[in-house]
């Protein structure tokens, strides 16, 4: 397995949903950046999403900075951040050991790792590990925003269950013992022109790579995205209106030829419905080979997309930090 991402600013995540801890090792962070425990808390709280439709599992998510920080400043050596797992109920997952959840990684993980995978809470395939992505994102946001920059990354849940009335969609899912997906929109403003390394390390390539590392992501589009296939060139082309490269429209989503063009970077991601639902489903028994009824126990999100915006922001910041260090 390859558990790392990034060229100069690189991250490696580790741990399992119900293991002792999860965490991240960050290599390539420049020395001298202010960093204390409190810097992480706002984004970590956003990820917890303690609102209707999110899991009842409540970890404190207090970041333990194990290495790479001295006198409240990054030292230039690898940074290790650890998060304890305390609020676990592993017994809830005994019934899925041999009966994988439809739509989840249970089946493929069992086959790939010859039944040695940690199935509790999804193990290494759990959304729990996104806490490590958010922690790395906090540091990445500091790198892309030195004193002379004002790069603003903002993501939000645009739709849930196919509609803009998110509360209504969540209520319907909860009542029906089901789950729903959503669309998260992300924008980045005040980016410099020239970030991106085509062909294979274009901005779209790297952001897509990072975004698809987030569990439950099933699609991504930049700018006008799939609507571009229905447009004429005269409609889709963004007219440049000044020497700074500002355009009258932004169908390109702030990227041309894999390189940032100075306009707002815009993309959307599709988040699938949570696999673990209270409704009875059919699945295979890996021991007997028989089809059985499956009733998933435990504490699960009715809409995992509610907690996605800050995670999407974080992986975007990680990509941009790596590209800016390369520049």
C-alpha positions as CSV (number, residue, x, y, z in Angstrom):
1,X,0.0,0.0,0.0
2,X,1.1,3.6,-0.6
3,X,-0.1,5.8,2.3
4,X,1.7,9.0,1.3
5,X,0.9,11.9,-1.0
6,X,2.8,15.0,-2.1
7,X,6.2,15.8,-3.7
8,X,7.8,18.5,-1.4
9,X,5.0,18.9,1.1
10,X,4.1,15.3,1.7
11,X,1.8,13.6,4.1
12,X,1.4,10.0,5.4
13,X,-1.7,8.9,7.3
14,X,-1.9,5.9,9.7
15,X,-4.2,4.2,12.1
16,X,-7.6,2.5,12.0
17,X,-11.1,3.5,13.0
18,X,-11.1,1.5,16.2
19,X,-7.3,1.2,16.8
20,X,-5.5,3.0,19.6
21,X,-5.1,6.2,17.5
22,X,-5.0,7.7,14.0
23,X,-2.5,10.3,12.8
24,X,-0.4,12.0,10.2
25,X,3.2,12.5,9.5
26,X,4.0,15.6,7.5
27,X,7.4,16.0,5.8
28,X,8.7,19.0,3.9
29,X,7.1,21.7,6.1
30,X,9.3,24.8,6.1
31,X,10.8,25.8,9.5
32,X,9.6,28.8,11.5
33,X,5.9,28.6,11.0
34,X,3.9,29.4,14.2
35,X,2.0,26.2,15.3
36,X,0.2,25.4,18.5
37,X,-2.5,23.0,19.5
38,X,-5.2,25.6,19.4
39,X,-4.5,26.3,15.7
40,X,-6.2,23.0,14.8
41,X,-9.3,23.2,16.8
42,X,-11.6,25.3,14.6
43,X,-11.3,23.0,11.6
44,X,-11.4,19.9,13.7
45,X,-14.7,21.0,15.2
46,X,-16.1,21.7,11.7
47,X,-15.2,18.2,10.7
48,X,-17.0,16.7,13.7
49,X,-20.2,18.3,12.5
50,X,-22.2,17.9,15.7
51,X,-25.5,18.4,13.9
52,X,-28.5,16.4,12.9
53,X,-27.6,13.7,10.4
54,X,-24.0,13.1,11.6
55,X,-22.7,10.2,13.7
56,X,-23.2,10.0,17.5
57,X,-19.6,8.9,17.8
58,X,-17.9,11.8,19.5
59,X,-14.1,11.8,19.8
60,X,-12.5,14.7,21.5
61,X,-10.0,15.0,18.6
62,X,-7.3,16.8,20.7
63,X,-4.2,16.9,18.5
64,X,-1.1,15.6,20.1
65,X,2.0,17.2,18.4
66,X,4.6,14.5,18.8
67,X,7.4,15.9,16.7
68,X,8.5,18.7,14.3
69,X,7.5,21.6,16.5
70,X,9.8,23.4,19.0
71,X,9.0,26.5,21.0
72,X,5.7,26.7,19.2
73,X,7.3,26.9,15.7
74,X,7.9,24.2,13.1
75,X,11.5,23.0,13.3
76,X,11.9,21.7,9.7
77,X,11.8,18.1,10.7
78,X,8.8,15.8,10.1
79,X,5.7,16.7,12.0
80,X,3.8,13.9,13.7
81,X,0.3,14.5,15.0
82,X,-1.7,11.9,16.9
83,X,-5.4,11.6,17.7
84,X,-6.5,9.0,20.3
85,X,-9.6,6.8,19.6
86,X,-11.6,6.7,22.8
87,X,-15.3,6.6,21.9
88,X,-15.3,3.2,20.2
89,X,-17.9,0.4,20.3
90,X,-16.2,-2.4,18.4
91,X,-18.8,-5.0,19.3
92,X,-21.2,-3.2,16.9
93,X,-19.1,-4.6,14.1
94,X,-18.9,-8.2,15.0
95,X,-21.9,-9.0,12.7
96,X,-20.1,-7.6,9.6
97,X,-16.9,-9.6,10.1
98,X,-18.2,-12.2,7.6
99,X,-21.1,-10.3,6.1
100,X,-19.7,-7.2,4.3
101,X,-21.8,-4.1,4.0
102,X,-23.0,-3.4,0.5
103,X,-21.3,-0.3,-0.9
104,X,-18.5,-0.4,1.6
105,X,-14.9,-1.4,1.3
106,X,-15.5,-4.4,3.7
107,X,-15.6,-7.0,0.9
108,X,-12.6,-5.8,-1.1
109,X,-10.5,-5.2,2.0
110,X,-11.2,-8.7,3.1
111,X,-10.1,-10.1,-0.2
112,X,-7.1,-7.9,-0.8
113,X,-5.6,-8.5,2.7
114,X,-6.6,-12.2,3.0
115,X,-9.0,-11.6,5.9
116,X,-6.3,-9.9,8.0
117,X,-7.9,-6.5,7.6
118,X,-9.2,-4.6,10.7
119,X,-13.0,-4.7,10.0
120,X,-14.0,-2.7,13.1
121,X,-15.6,0.6,12.0
122,X,-14.1,0.0,8.5
123,X,-10.6,0.0,9.8
124,X,-8.2,1.9,7.6
125,X,-11.0,2.6,5.1
126,X,-13.0,4.6,7.6
127,X,-13.9,8.3,7.4
128,X,-12.3,8.5,10.8
129,X,-8.9,8.9,9.1
130,X,-10.0,12.2,7.6
131,X,-9.1,13.8,10.9
132,X,-5.5,13.3,9.8
133,X,-6.2,15.1,6.5
134,X,-7.8,18.1,8.3
135,X,-4.8,18.3,10.6
136,X,-2.4,18.4,7.6
137,X,-4.7,20.9,6.0
138,X,-4.3,23.3,8.9
139,X,-0.6,23.4,8.4
140,X,-0.9,23.6,4.6
141,X,-3.2,26.7,4.9
142,X,-0.4,28.4,6.9
143,X,2.1,27.7,4.2
144,X,-0.1,29.1,1.3
145,X,-0.9,32.2,3.4
146,X,2.4,34.0,4.3
147,X,2.0,37.7,5.3
148,X,1.8,38.9,1.7
149,X,-0.9,36.4,0.6
150,X,-4.6,36.2,1.2
151,X,-5.6,32.9,-0.4
152,X,-9.0,32.0,0.7
153,X,-10.3,28.4,0.4
154,X,-14.0,27.9,1.1
155,X,-16.2,24.8,0.7
156,X,-19.8,24.3,1.5
157,X,-22.6,21.7,1.1
158,X,-24.5,22.9,-2.0
159,X,-27.1,20.1,-2.1
160,X,-28.0,17.0,-0.1
161,X,-30.2,14.2,-1.4
162,X,-30.5,16.1,-4.7
163,X,-32.1,19.2,-3.3
164,X,-31.0,22.5,-1.8
165,X,-33.2,22.2,1.3
166,X,-30.6,20.2,3.2
167,X,-32.6,19.9,6.5
168,X,-35.6,18.5,4.6
169,X,-33.4,16.0,2.8
170,X,-31.8,14.8,6.1
171,X,-35.2,14.5,7.9
172,X,-36.5,12.3,5.1
173,X,-33.4,10.1,5.2
174,X,-33.6,9.7,9.0
175,X,-37.3,8.8,9.0
176,X,-36.7,6.2,6.3
177,X,-33.6,4.6,8.1
178,X,-31.6,5.5,5.0
179,X,-28.7,7.8,4.0
180,X,-28.2,10.5,1.4
181,X,-25.3,11.9,-0.6
182,X,-24.5,15.5,-1.5
183,X,-22.7,18.0,-3.6
184,X,-19.8,20.1,-2.1
185,X,-18.7,23.2,-3.9
186,X,-15.1,24.5,-3.3
187,X,-13.6,27.9,-4.3
188,X,-10.1,29.3,-4.0
189,X,-9.6,33.0,-4.4
190,X,-6.4,35.1,-4.8
191,X,-4.3,32.3,-6.2
192,X,-1.2,33.4,-8.2
193,X,-1.0,32.7,-11.9
194,X,1.3,29.7,-12.8
195,X,0.7,27.0,-10.3
196,X,0.6,23.5,-11.8
197,X,3.0,21.1,-13.5
198,X,1.5,19.6,-16.7
199,X,1.0,17.0,-18.0
200,X,0.7,14.6,-15.1
201,X,0.8,17.1,-12.2
202,X,-1.7,19.6,-13.5
203,X,-3.8,21.4,-10.9
204,X,-6.9,19.4,-11.8
205,X,-4.9,16.1,-11.7
206,X,-3.5,16.7,-8.2
207,X,-6.7,18.1,-6.6
208,X,-8.6,15.2,-8.1
209,X,-6.1,12.7,-6.8
210,X,-6.3,14.2,-3.3
211,X,-10.1,14.6,-3.3
212,X,-10.5,10.9,-4.3
213,X,-8.5,9.9,-1.3
214,X,-11.4,11.0,0.9
215,X,-13.8,8.1,1.5
216,X,-17.2,8.4,-0.2
217,X,-16.2,10.8,-3.0
218,X,-17.5,9.6,-6.4
219,X,-17.1,12.5,-8.8
220,X,-15.4,15.9,-9.4
221,X,-15.8,18.7,-12.0
222,X,-14.0,22.0,-12.5
223,X,-15.6,25.2,-13.6
224,X,-18.6,24.5,-15.9
225,X,-17.6,20.8,-15.7
226,X,-19.9,18.4,-17.5
227,X,-22.1,21.3,-18.7
228,X,-19.2,22.2,-21.0
229,X,-20.1,19.2,-23.2
230,X,-23.4,20.9,-24.1
231,X,-21.9,24.3,-24.8
232,X,-20.5,25.9,-27.9
233,X,-16.9,27.2,-27.9
234,X,-18.2,30.8,-28.2
235,X,-20.2,30.1,-25.0
236,X,-17.5,28.3,-23.1
237,X,-14.5,30.5,-23.9
238,X,-13.7,32.9,-21.1
239,X,-12.9,36.4,-22.5
240,X,-9.8,38.0,-21.0
241,X,-10.7,41.6,-20.0
242,X,-7.4,42.9,-18.6
243,X,-3.7,42.4,-18.5
244,X,-4.0,40.6,-15.2
245,X,-5.8,37.8,-16.9
246,X,-9.2,38.5,-15.4
247,X,-12.0,36.9,-17.4
248,X,-15.6,37.9,-17.9
249,X,-16.8,34.4,-17.2
250,X,-15.2,31.4,-15.5
251,X,-16.1,28.3,-17.3
252,X,-12.5,27.1,-17.0
253,X,-12.8,27.2,-13.2
254,X,-9.6,29.2,-12.8
255,X,-7.4,26.7,-14.7
256,X,-6.1,26.6,-18.2
257,X,-3.8,23.9,-19.5
258,X,-3.5,22.5,-16.0
259,X,-2.2,25.9,-14.7
260,X,-3.9,28.4,-12.4
261,X,-4.9,31.5,-14.4
262,X,-5.4,34.0,-11.5
263,X,-9.2,33.7,-11.5
264,X,-11.3,32.0,-8.9
265,X,-10.6,28.2,-8.8
266,X,-13.9,26.4,-8.7
267,X,-14.8,22.8,-8.4
268,X,-17.6,20.5,-7.2
269,X,-17.4,17.0,-5.7
270,X,-20.1,14.3,-5.5
271,X,-20.4,12.5,-2.2
272,X,-22.2,9.2,-2.1
273,X,-24.7,8.1,0.5
274,X,-23.2,6.5,3.6
275,X,-23.0,2.7,3.2
276,X,-24.0,1.9,6.7
277,X,-27.8,2.2,7.0
278,X,-30.4,0.9,9.4
279,X,-32.5,-0.6,6.6
280,X,-32.3,-4.4,6.1
281,X,-30.1,-5.3,3.1
282,X,-29.0,-8.5,1.5
283,X,-25.3,-9.5,1.4
284,X,-23.0,-12.5,1.1
285,X,-21.8,-14.6,4.0
286,X,-18.1,-15.0,3.2
287,X,-17.9,-18.3,5.2
288,X,-21.0,-20.1,3.9
289,X,-21.4,-18.4,0.5
290,X,-25.1,-17.9,1.3
291,X,-27.1,-14.7,0.8
292,X,-28.2,-13.4,4.2
293,X,-30.1,-10.5,5.6
294,X,-27.8,-7.7,7.1
295,X,-28.8,-5.3,9.8
296,X,-26.1,-2.8,10.4
297,X,-25.6,-1.7,14.0
298,X,-23.5,1.2,15.3
299,X,-23.4,4.9,15.0
300,X,-23.4,6.2,11.4
301,X,-24.0,9.4,9.4
302,X,-27.3,9.8,7.6
303,X,-25.4,12.3,5.4
304,X,-21.6,12.1,5.5
305,X,-21.5,15.1,3.1
306,X,-22.3,17.4,6.0
307,X,-18.8,16.9,7.3
308,X,-17.1,17.1,3.9
309,X,-16.5,20.8,3.3
310,X,-13.6,21.2,5.7
311,X,-12.0,18.0,4.5
312,X,-12.2,19.1,0.9
313,X,-10.7,22.5,1.9
314,X,-7.9,20.6,3.7
315,X,-6.8,18.4,0.8
316,X,-7.0,21.4,-1.6
317,X,-4.7,23.3,0.7
318,X,-2.3,20.3,0.8
319,X,-2.1,20.3,-3.0
320,X,-1.6,24.1,-3.2
321,X,1.0,24.1,-0.5
322,X,3.0,21.4,-2.4
323,X,2.7,23.4,-5.7
324,X,3.7,26.7,-4.1
325,X,6.8,25.1,-2.5
326,X,7.7,23.8,-5.9
327,X,7.4,27.3,-7.4
